[in-house]
């Protein structure tokens, strides 16, 4: 669950009165565009992508305009622009108009949960506006702090002094950056990043730290994010019906994060856990229909509805149903597999039998009971299967699913269809 860009970022920054550049949405009228250019001399036109899609500037997907004609031309170019990073493709749905901010300095700032320090951590540098990974360590301050007391002014001041930041930018940052801890802490975030913060000079040489780009991620298991009353559609990666339906199921208990990888894929993999999701997505590649994370101990009703939606959209084209996750600590595997099994049985009852191979790799509480329930359903449907327990290497289970898919694309589908009396 991520938000990127200033269309929604400005609304969150306004909650803590953090200053930002003027940002307007795709609804901006012709007269408003002209007025904005007149007041700021130059505006940026940026495409609005769902989910966390970066590297837009390096891909030429940020337009600049100093007159109305150029602004309309950039709007036309970027309104439905397509962007690909690695194996992720995204299509924009609208643009934002953002005022150009003259600045002498650019600052990078972020708060995240540090697995090294086991506490929140601030990352800060006055060499912002670039990828933080491109900077040497001596130009970046990483400051862990106590979550009970929060980010304080002295954390910011000490970090900037230690970096040798220009004295004129220190005071405005010290006054404003601690506000961002309230935003991070009060609304269930796991990451908050502003890059760049442009230090705009004002009267008397006083600088104003204006946020010009925004990124954050939420902990879906922390209900605090619901206080923001954000529409569910902004967390979808694209506008597919599948993602929109799944997004309606976001609740406090259990993840429902999905992304369509290949709408012509042949392996549908309900995945449980972030680590499993990363490995499965990478190894299955284009064979996968979706990337998903349904972990977090979802209740039966939610998992059954997720299964029904997933099967409705993807099972007809799939050779392999691949149910995969690590060894759970608190997820009731019986409830999970019971919900999936009942969903599969309901699909066959509504749509008739289809040749399918089921591969399961899972561990956790009530595993044997859950596998026994699913086994009984699969055998009653005549669907072949292979189960792997927690002592099996996940990479080998994925390789088995890939091999099963290859066999199905050969003679396997016909063999299963013959045994199921499917003509």
Helices and strands as residue ranges (DSSP letters): E 2-4, H 6-15, E 23-24, H 30-40, E 43-47, E 62-65, H 68-78, E 82-85, E 88-91, E 95-99, E 105-114, E 119-125, G 132-134, G 137-139, E 141-145, H 153-163, H 167-176, H 179-186, E 189-201, G 203-205, E 207-211, E 214-218, G 223-228, G 232-235, H 241-247, E 257-260, E 267-268, E 271-272, H 274-284, G 285-287, E 290-293, H 300-314, G 315-317, E 320-327, H 333-351, E 357-363, H 367-381, E 384-388, H 394-407, I 408-412, H 413-419
